[in-house]
Amino acid sequence: MEHYDLIVIGSGPAGRRAAIQAAKFGRSVLVVEKGRRVGGVSVHTGTIPSKTLRETVLNLTGWRERGFYGRSYRVKQDICAEDLRARLHITLNHEIEVLENQFARNKVTTMRGEARFVDTHKIEVIGESGEIHHFSAGRFLIAVGTKPFRPDYVPFDGRYILDSDEILEIAELPRAITVIGAGVIGVEYASIFSALDCHVTLVEPRNSMLDFIDSELVADFTHQLRDRGIALRFGSKVERIEKHGPGQCEVLLEGGRRVRSDVILFAAGRMGSTTALNLDACNLETDHRGRLKVDPMTFQTSVPHIYAAGDVIGFPSLASTSMEQGRIAACQALGETAYDPPEYFPYGIYAVPEISTVGMTEEEVKDRGIPYECGVARFRETSRGHIMGLETGLLKMIFSLKTRRLLGCHIVGEGATELVHIGQAVLNLKGTLEYFVENTFNYPTLAEAYKIAALDAWNRMPPLER
Ligand SMILES: Cc1cc2nc3c(=O)[nH]c(=O)nc-3n(C[C@H](O)[C@H](O)[C@H](O)COP(=O)(O)OP(=O)(O)OC[C@H]3O[C@@H](n4cnc5c(N)ncnc54)[C@H](O)[C@@H]3O)c2cc1C
């Protein structure tokens, strides 16, 4: 039986980073992946495909130019599903190639097959044609990620009633789509389909969406969605889903309301992919959504030599954070120095428009009783915004009245997920309002919005004592 220092189960962002880190320490590493190719949800059905789809839609529809040329402007008339898929496959192949090369360069061994524990130090891997291989290791990292939650009451058919993995292979673009679930994935797809001129209804049982985002941003974002004609059915529980024929789907909501569309996307949650792991054999238990509990600093499970990272441990379930968790878990597992991550990480929602945020929301600052002041800038106040024809876009910063430190930075609009990193750097380096007021920003840029927002806050802040 082959023995490794570390066996990583799953080759998504968490597994990949952990394996490369362990290899860089000179340890022997095996990555087991049940998928046809490496990369995980991030590369095959999640982050990269959905962002590629978004970019393709924005390019083909001419979305970014409509501020100038009007709502009827299109780069390509009659966009079809094939147009969207073409770019998807090119991007994914490139991503996988980079990954495979990274593994090969760093001498990480990969094995295709489904892993399951035999006992606390051994796994078996069931290959594609049923052959079984056995491996042992000193340490394990479980990085198996998640799969879409598919409750029994949803009659998924792979063509008209789809989950968030299946939507990427949609046969033809719908005229009307109902998206169930206003979490990050639901909101992203709802706004992308709306940019394609599909009639979109977004259904959510709760009365609000994206509760972890600053409410001023959510209000601005919600207004933009409504303005584009997206129907929001919030506070509406789904009672039944019916298909009356091809492309004739109906969602019956509590209270009797009905929503008809050609296609339904069910995007209400995901489950940890832990069923096949035979966790009983290593004395590990999951919660009701198949997720594992770990020490949040070390990523160690209740079994000391078994670690877990990425979506399988739950919030925040991002590729960005999964990579860092995987890297830190590998350091911890192998007894190497691992520094604590900075307090705040950015959150990016690639809806149309983008939302990105780092640090405390205004609601959190209030709850903690911190005296504060906010500064806000609209992208249309920047010259770059004029040049780009932007009508929307908002950047909000929150500063402590006492220390003048930046407490939170929240952006909705074009380029938000890139722009947020300026706020992130200042926040984690414990910078103050003065950083933005006293520094020169490239002109014309959207980043200038930082200065405008800082000056807006400065107008209401007590004078700085020097
Ligand atoms: C539609 C969508 C959009 C997203 N957009 C973003 C975004 O914009 N930004 C962002 O940061 N994050 C985004 N995410 C989240 C991101 O994709 C995940 O956070 C990330 O992929 C989690 O990485 P992971 O390593 O935990 O697991 P995964 O990427 O889920 O990979 C787990 C791997 O383990 C394998 N596996 C499972 N069980 C076994 C087994 N028993 N044996 C062997 N292999 C196994 C699976 O085949 C899979 O390849 C998105 C997710 C979705 C679904």
The ligand as an SDF file (V2000), in Angstrom:
LIG
                    3D

 53 58  0  0  0  0  0  0  0  0999 V2000
  -22.6580   28.9760   -9.3240 C   0  0  0  0  0  0  0  0  0  0  0  0
  -21.5390   29.2580   -8.3630 C   0  0  0  0  0  0  0  0  0  0  0  0
  -20.8470   30.4560   -8.4620 C   0  0  0  0  0  0  0  0  0  0  0  0
  -19.7940   30.7380   -7.6020 C   0  0  0  0  0  0  0  0  0  0  0  0
  -19.1260   31.9330   -7.7160 N   0  0  0  0  0  0  0  0  0  0  0  0
  -18.0910   32.2150   -6.9010 C   0  0  0  0  0  0  0  0  0  0  0  0
  -17.3530   33.4300   -7.0410 C   0  0  0  0  0  0  0  0  0  0  0  0
  -17.6480   34.2370   -7.8960 O   0  0  0  0  0  0  0  0  0  0  0  0
  -16.3020   33.6540   -6.2150 N   0  0  0  0  0  0  0  0  0  0  0  0
  -15.9410   32.7670   -5.2510 C   0  0  0  0  0  0  0  0  0  0  0  0
  -14.9680   33.0320   -4.5320 O   0  0  0  0  0  0  0  0  0  0  0  0
  -16.6240   31.6040   -5.0870 N   0  0  0  0  0  0  0  0  0  0  0  0
  -17.6840   31.3190   -5.8840 C   0  0  0  0  0  0  0  0  0  0  0  0
  -18.3730   30.1330   -5.7410 N   0  0  0  0  0  0  0  0  0  0  0  0
  -17.9880   29.2150   -4.6690 C   0  0  0  0  0  0  0  0  0  0  0  0
  -16.7950   28.3530   -5.0590 C   0  0  0  0  0  0  0  0  0  0  0  0
  -17.0290   27.6760   -6.2550 O   0  0  0  0  0  0  0  0  0  0  0  0
  -16.5400   27.3910   -3.9300 C   0  0  0  0  0  0  0  0  0  0  0  0
  -16.3650   28.1440   -2.7510 O   0  0  0  0  0  0  0  0  0  0  0  0
  -15.3080   26.5500   -4.1440 C   0  0  0  0  0  0  0  0  0  0  0  0
  -15.3780   25.8130   -5.3410 O   0  0  0  0  0  0  0  0  0  0  0  0
  -15.1240   25.5860   -2.9730 C   0  0  0  0  0  0  0  0  0  0  0  0
  -13.9330   24.9090   -3.1320 O   0  0  0  0  0  0  0  0  0  0  0  0
  -13.6560   23.5190   -2.4240 P   0  0  0  0  0  0  0  0  0  0  0  0
  -12.2200   23.2490   -2.6550 O   0  0  0  0  0  0  0  0  0  0  0  0
  -14.1710   23.5310   -1.0590 O   0  0  0  0  0  0  0  0  0  0  0  0
  -14.5410   22.4360   -3.1900 O   0  0  0  0  0  0  0  0  0  0  0  0
  -15.0400   22.1890   -4.6550 P   0  0  0  0  0  0  0  0  0  0  0  0
  -14.6160   23.2480   -5.5940 O   0  0  0  0  0  0  0  0  0  0  0  0
  -16.4780   21.9240   -4.5140 O   0  0  0  0  0  0  0  0  0  0  0  0
  -14.2730   20.8580   -5.0720 O   0  0  0  0  0  0  0  0  0  0  0  0
  -14.4640   19.6640   -4.3970 C   0  0  0  0  0  0  0  0  0  0  0  0
  -13.9620   18.5260   -5.2530 C   0  0  0  0  0  0  0  0  0  0  0  0
  -13.9820   17.3290   -4.4850 O   0  0  0  0  0  0  0  0  0  0  0  0
  -14.3560   16.2530   -5.3360 C   0  0  0  0  0  0  0  0  0  0  0  0
  -14.8870   15.1610   -4.5090 N   0  0  0  0  0  0  0  0  0  0  0  0
  -16.0280   15.1500   -3.7750 C   0  0  0  0  0  0  0  0  0  0  0  0
  -16.1580   13.9820   -3.1230 N   0  0  0  0  0  0  0  0  0  0  0  0
  -15.0860   13.2290   -3.4490 C   0  0  0  0  0  0  0  0  0  0  0  0
  -14.6480   11.9130   -3.1060 C   0  0  0  0  0  0  0  0  0  0  0  0
  -15.3340   11.1460   -2.2480 N   0  0  0  0  0  0  0  0  0  0  0  0
  -13.4950   11.4580   -3.6550 N   0  0  0  0  0  0  0  0  0  0  0  0
  -12.7790   12.2130   -4.5160 C   0  0  0  0  0  0  0  0  0  0  0  0
  -13.1460   13.4680   -4.8690 N   0  0  0  0  0  0  0  0  0  0  0  0
  -14.2750   13.9720   -4.3470 C   0  0  0  0  0  0  0  0  0  0  0  0
  -15.3920   16.8570   -6.2480 C   0  0  0  0  0  0  0  0  0  0  0  0
  -15.5000   16.1030   -7.4460 O   0  0  0  0  0  0  0  0  0  0  0  0
  -14.8160   18.2530   -6.4810 C   0  0  0  0  0  0  0  0  0  0  0  0
  -14.0130   18.2830   -7.6370 O   0  0  0  0  0  0  0  0  0  0  0  0
  -19.4310   29.8060   -6.6090 C   0  0  0  0  0  0  0  0  0  0  0  0
  -20.1170   28.5930   -6.5080 C   0  0  0  0  0  0  0  0  0  0  0  0
  -21.1660   28.3120   -7.3700 C   0  0  0  0  0  0  0  0  0  0  0  0
  -21.8850   27.0010   -7.2570 C   0  0  0  0  0  0  0  0  0  0  0  0
  1  2  1  0
  2  3  1  0
  2 52  2  0
  3  4  2  0
  4  5  1  0
  4 50  1  0
  5  6  2  0
  6  7  1  0
  6 13  1  0
  7  8  2  0
  7  9  1  0
  9 10  1  0
 10 11  2  0
 10 12  1  0
 12 13  2  0
 13 14  1  0
 14 15  1  0
 14 50  1  0
 15 16  1  0
 16 17  1  0
 16 18  1  0
 18 19  1  0
 18 20  1  0
 20 21  1  0
 20 22  1  0
 22 23  1  0
 23 24  1  0
 24 25  2  0
 24 26  1  0
 24 27  1  0
 27 28  1  0
 28 29  2  0
 28 30  1  0
 28 31  1  0
 31 32  1  0
 32 33  1  0
 33 34  1  0
 33 48  1  0
 34 35  1  0
 35 36  1  0
 35 46  1  0
 36 37  1  0
 36 45  1  0
 37 38  2  0
 38 39  1  0
 39 40  1  0
 39 45  2  0
 40 41  1  0
 40 42  2  0
 42 43  1  0
 43 44  2  0
 44 45  1  0
 46 47  1  0
 46 48  1  0
 48 49  1  0
 50 51  2  0
 51 52  1  0
 52 53  1  0
M  END
$$$$
